[in-house]
Amino acid sequence: MPLQFIGIDPDTGKNGSPTAWVDQETADIVIQGYTADDATRTQCVQTPAPGHAPGIPEHETVIRIPARLIPVLREACDVAERAQL
């Protein structure tokens, strides 16, 4: 799974940084973000997606992406869309 680096949180230091990549084989967007705290996870469980069971499945997680990473995510979406795999 070769990843294409797209960008990193512009306000980051040298350790632990929200980051975006695009998988070059599948065009999936791969995100590194902050682990959501218990309050955020609870809110997600209490606000389920329509038509889906409440809760967070064992194979999924909730991450928090800072708003300042939005330009990087837009670029990641553009790269993934252009790949047209």
VOLUM-828189 format. One record per atom (N, C-alpha, C): residue number from 1; residue in one letter; x, y, z. Coordinates in Angstrom, 3 decimals. Layout:
# residues N
R, NUM, A, X, Y, Z
...
***
This chain:
# residues 85
R, 1, M, 0.836, -1.168, 0.000
R, 1, M, 0.000, 0.000, 0.000
R, 1, M, 0.886, 1.239, 0.000
R, 2, P, 1.358, 1.685, -1.135
R, 2, P, 2.153, 2.919, -1.164
R, 2, P, 1.269, 4.138, -0.902
R, 3, L, 1.705, 4.966, 0.024
R, 3, L, 0.950, 6.163, 0.363
R, 3, L, 1.611, 7.398, -0.227
R, 4, Q, 0.790, 8.311, -0.697
R, 4, Q, 1.267, 9.609, -1.169
R, 4, Q, 1.002, 10.620, -0.059
R, 5, F, 2.054, 11.201, 0.480
R, 5, F, 1.908, 12.233, 1.496
R, 5, F, 1.236, 13.444, 0.873
R, 6, I, 0.208, 13.962, 1.558
R, 6, I, -0.494, 15.145, 1.060
R, 6, I, -0.150, 16.369, 1.890
R, 7, G, -0.260, 16.245, 3.200
R, 7, G, 0.039, 17.406, 4.017
R, 7, G, -0.111, 17.126, 5.493
R, 8, I, 0.315, 18.094, 6.271
R, 8, I, 0.352, 17.967, 7.720
R, 8, I, -0.211, 19.243, 8.339
R, 9, D, -0.714, 19.132, 9.538
R, 9, D, -1.241, 20.276, 10.278
R, 9, D, -0.197, 21.390, 10.255
R, 10, P, -0.538, 22.552, 9.711
R, 10, P, 0.463, 23.614, 9.585
R, 10, P, 0.927, 24.193, 10.923
R, 11, D, 0.155, 23.967, 11.990
R, 11, D, 0.536, 24.496, 13.300
R, 11, D, 1.189, 23.440, 14.184
R, 12, T, 1.636, 22.369, 13.583
R, 12, T, 2.189, 21.265, 14.356
R, 12, T, 3.632, 21.532, 14.777
R, 13, G, 4.020, 20.830, 15.799
R, 13, G, 5.423, 20.836, 16.190
R, 13, G, 6.109, 19.665, 15.520
R, 14, K, 7.098, 19.116, 16.174
R, 14, K, 7.845, 17.994, 15.594
R, 14, K, 7.260, 16.628, 15.978
R, 15, N, 6.328, 16.588, 16.930
R, 15, N, 5.775, 15.311, 17.397
R, 15, N, 4.258, 15.314, 17.309
R, 16, G, 3.692, 14.191, 16.871
R, 16, G, 2.258, 14.016, 16.861
R, 16, G, 1.533, 15.058, 16.040
R, 17, S, 1.239, 14.756, 14.811
R, 17, S, 0.711, 15.758, 13.904
R, 17, S, -0.414, 15.194, 13.057
R, 18, P, -1.606, 15.829, 13.052
R, 18, P, -2.621, 15.398, 12.108
R, 18, P, -2.072, 15.486, 10.683
R, 19, T, -2.222, 14.401, 9.949
R, 19, T, -1.586, 14.255, 8.642
R, 19, T, -2.555, 13.558, 7.691
R, 20, A, -2.431, 13.825, 6.397
R, 20, A, -3.259, 13.165, 5.384
R, 20, A, -2.375, 12.562, 4.300
R, 21, W, -2.743, 11.368, 3.878
R, 21, W, -2.114, 10.654, 2.772
R, 21, W, -3.218, 10.114, 1.865
R, 22, V, -2.851, 9.728, 0.654
R, 22, V, -3.761, 9.009, -0.237
R, 22, V, -3.085, 7.697, -0.617
R, 23, D, -3.846, 6.600, -0.454
R, 23, D, -3.368, 5.277, -0.851
R, 23, D, -3.319, 5.254, -2.377
R, 24, Q, -2.162, 5.002, -2.948
R, 24, Q, -1.989, 5.061, -4.403
R, 24, Q, -2.591, 3.864, -5.131
R, 25, E, -2.959, 2.825, -4.403
R, 25, E, -3.586, 1.668, -5.046
R, 25, E, -5.112, 1.748, -5.015
R, 26, T, -5.676, 2.311, -3.947
R, 26, T, -7.129, 2.313, -3.781
R, 26, T, -7.754, 3.700, -3.827
R, 27, A, -6.943, 4.752, -3.755
R, 27, A, -7.385, 6.149, -3.655
R, 27, A, -8.090, 6.433, -2.333
R, 28, D, -7.951, 5.542, -1.356
R, 28, D, -8.486, 5.816, -0.020
R, 28, D, -7.690, 6.952, 0.604
R, 29, I, -8.364, 7.764, 1.389
R, 29, I, -7.682, 8.807, 2.144
R, 29, I, -7.345, 8.240, 3.509
R, 30, V, -6.104, 8.372, 3.904
R, 30, V, -5.620, 7.860, 5.189
R, 30, V, -5.308, 9.066, 6.066
R, 31, I, -5.879, 9.065, 7.271
R, 31, I, -5.783, 10.219, 8.160
R, 31, I, -5.144, 9.828, 9.483
R, 32, Q, -4.224, 10.641, 9.941
R, 32, Q, -3.725, 10.565, 11.312
R, 32, Q, -4.303, 11.778, 12.019
R, 33, G, -4.975, 11.557, 13.132
R, 33, G, -5.582, 12.662, 13.862
R, 33, G, -5.489, 12.437, 15.355
R, 34, Y, -6.119, 13.315, 16.094
R, 34, Y, -6.131, 13.194, 17.544
R, 34, Y, -7.162, 12.150, 17.955
R, 35, T, -6.842, 11.313, 18.909
R, 35, T, -7.801, 10.358, 19.441
R, 35, T, -8.919, 11.144, 20.115
R, 36, A, -10.148, 10.843, 19.747
R, 36, A, -11.285, 11.541, 20.344
R, 36, A, -11.385, 11.190, 21.824
R, 37, D, -11.719, 12.188, 22.627
R, 37, D, -11.886, 11.940, 24.056
R, 37, D, -13.228, 11.249, 24.310
R, 38, D, -13.432, 10.808, 25.553
R, 38, D, -14.650, 10.074, 25.891
R, 38, D, -15.910, 10.888, 25.632
R, 39, A, -15.866, 12.185, 25.900
R, 39, A, -17.046, 13.026, 25.680
R, 39, A, -17.414, 13.055, 24.195
R, 40, T, -16.431, 13.152, 23.318
R, 40, T, -16.692, 13.168, 21.879
R, 40, T, -17.234, 11.818, 21.420
R, 41, R, -16.632, 10.734, 21.921
R, 41, R, -17.105, 9.393, 21.552
R, 41, R, -18.550, 9.194, 22.004
R, 42, T, -18.865, 9.663, 23.194
R, 42, T, -20.236, 9.553, 23.706
R, 42, T, -21.200, 10.329, 22.821
R, 43, Q, -20.802, 11.527, 22.414
R, 43, Q, -21.661, 12.319, 21.529
R, 43, Q, -21.892, 11.597, 20.200
R, 44, C, -20.871, 10.946, 19.687
R, 44, C, -21.016, 10.196, 18.432
R, 44, C, -22.005, 9.047, 18.604
R, 45, V, -21.930, 8.356, 19.722
R, 45, V, -22.843, 7.242, 19.990
R, 45, V, -24.269, 7.761, 20.168
R, 46, Q, -24.414, 8.918, 20.791
R, 46, Q, -25.737, 9.483, 21.039
R, 46, Q, -26.315, 10.182, 19.811
R, 47, T, -25.515, 10.361, 18.781
R, 47, T, -25.971, 10.995, 17.547
R, 47, T, -25.652, 10.056, 16.385
R, 48, P, -26.345, 8.906, 16.325
R, 48, P, -26.004, 7.916, 15.294
R, 48, P, -26.391, 8.395, 13.897
R, 49, A, -25.746, 7.816, 12.926
R, 49, A, -26.081, 8.087, 11.525
R, 49, A, -27.432, 7.449, 11.226
R, 50, P, -28.321, 8.167, 10.543
R, 50, P, -29.635, 7.596, 10.223
R, 50, P, -29.509, 6.260, 9.503
R, 51, G, -30.279, 5.300, 9.946
R, 51, G, -30.284, 3.977, 9.319
R, 51, G, -29.178, 3.060, 9.786
R, 52, H, -28.369, 3.490, 10.736
R, 52, H, -27.283, 2.674, 11.248
R, 52, H, -27.478, 2.424, 12.733
R, 53, A, -26.964, 1.304, 13.184
R, 53, A, -27.037, 0.981, 14.608
R, 53, A, -26.172, 1.963, 15.388
R, 54, P, -26.602, 2.347, 16.577
R, 54, P, -25.760, 3.234, 17.387
R, 54, P, -24.513, 2.502, 17.865
R, 55, G, -23.523, 3.248, 18.218
R, 55, G, -22.290, 2.649, 18.733
R, 55, G, -21.153, 2.773, 17.745
R, 56, I, -19.971, 2.451, 18.225
R, 56, I, -18.758, 2.488, 17.403
R, 56, I, -18.262, 1.055, 17.302
R, 57, P, -18.310, 0.463, 16.119
R, 57, P, -17.873, -0.924, 15.974
R, 57, P, -16.411, -1.110, 16.406
R, 58, E, -16.090, -2.311, 16.811
R, 58, E, -14.733, -2.630, 17.285
R, 58, E, -13.658, -2.293, 16.255
R, 59, H, -13.976, -2.430, 14.970
R, 59, H, -12.977, -2.209, 13.916
R, 59, H, -12.908, -0.744, 13.471
R, 60, E, -13.638, 0.150, 14.146
R, 60, E, -13.627, 1.567, 13.805
R, 60, E, -13.239, 2.400, 15.020
R, 61, T, -12.917, 3.661, 14.774
R, 61, T, -12.592, 4.578, 15.853
R, 61, T, -13.092, 5.966, 15.490
R, 62, V, -13.065, 6.859, 16.429
R, 62, V, -13.427, 8.250, 16.194
R, 62, V, -12.161, 9.073, 16.379
R, 63, I, -11.842, 9.882, 15.392
R, 63, I, -10.690, 10.776, 15.499
R, 63, I, -11.163, 12.207, 15.330
R, 64, R, -10.396, 13.119, 15.852
R, 64, R, -10.729, 14.546, 15.728
R, 64, R, -9.670, 15.180, 14.821
R, 65, I, -10.149, 15.853, 13.784
R, 65, I, -9.278, 16.526, 12.829
R, 65, I, -9.422, 18.033, 13.056
R, 66, P, -8.333, 18.753, 13.296
R, 66, P, -8.456, 20.189, 13.507
R, 66, P, -8.910, 20.902, 12.235
R, 67, A, -9.715, 21.942, 12.418
R, 67, A, -10.241, 22.689, 11.271
R, 67, A, -9.122, 23.225, 10.379
R, 68, R, -7.974, 23.524, 10.963
R, 68, R, -6.876, 24.076, 10.159
R, 68, R, -6.309, 23.054, 9.172
R, 69, L, -6.733, 21.776, 9.281
R, 69, L, -6.290, 20.749, 8.329
R, 69, L, -7.234, 20.659, 7.123
R, 70, I, -8.310, 21.413, 7.113
R, 70, I, -9.286, 21.337, 6.026
R, 70, I, -8.651, 21.549, 4.648
R, 71, P, -7.772, 22.534, 4.454
R, 71, P, -7.156, 22.673, 3.120
R, 71, P, -6.379, 21.412, 2.694
R, 72, V, -5.741, 20.758, 3.642
R, 72, V, -5.003, 19.527, 3.339
R, 72, V, -5.988, 18.419, 2.945
R, 73, L, -7.115, 18.337, 3.650
R, 73, L, -8.111, 17.315, 3.321
R, 73, L, -8.729, 17.567, 1.947
R, 74, R, -8.942, 18.834, 1.609
R, 74, R, -9.452, 19.149, 0.267
R, 74, R, -8.472, 18.661, -0.798
R, 75, E, -7.198, 18.905, -0.564
R, 75, E, -6.190, 18.450, -1.523
R, 75, E, -6.181, 16.927, -1.604
R, 76, A, -6.293, 16.255, -0.453
R, 76, A, -6.334, 14.791, -0.450
R, 76, A, -7.541, 14.282, -1.238
R, 77, C, -8.682, 14.925, -1.069
R, 77, C, -9.880, 14.536, -1.824
R, 77, C, -9.663, 14.728, -3.320
R, 78, D, -9.048, 15.834, -3.699
R, 78, D, -8.769, 16.089, -5.121
R, 78, D, -7.828, 15.040, -5.703
R, 79, V, -6.785, 14.710, -4.948
R, 79, V, -5.824, 13.693, -5.422
R, 79, V, -6.533, 12.342, -5.582
R, 80, A, -7.329, 11.967, -4.585
R, 80, A, -8.033, 10.687, -4.652
R, 80, A, -9.013, 10.673, -5.818
R, 81, E, -9.725, 11.758, -6.017
R, 81, E, -10.691, 11.824, -7.102
R, 81, E, -10.004, 11.760, -8.464
R, 82, R, -8.881, 12.436, -8.605
R, 82, R, -8.154, 12.415, -9.900
R, 82, R, -7.587, 11.030, -10.203
R, 83, A, -7.326, 10.220, -9.171
R, 83, A, -6.761, 8.883, -9.400
R, 83, A, -7.739, 8.007, -10.170
R, 84, Q, -9.030, 8.208, -9.999
R, 84, Q, -10.073, 7.465, -10.717
R, 84, Q, -9.736, 5.998, -10.857
R, 85, L, -9.467, 5.361, -9.740
R, 85, L, -9.101, 3.941, -9.778
R, 85, L, -10.291, 3.059, -9.983
***
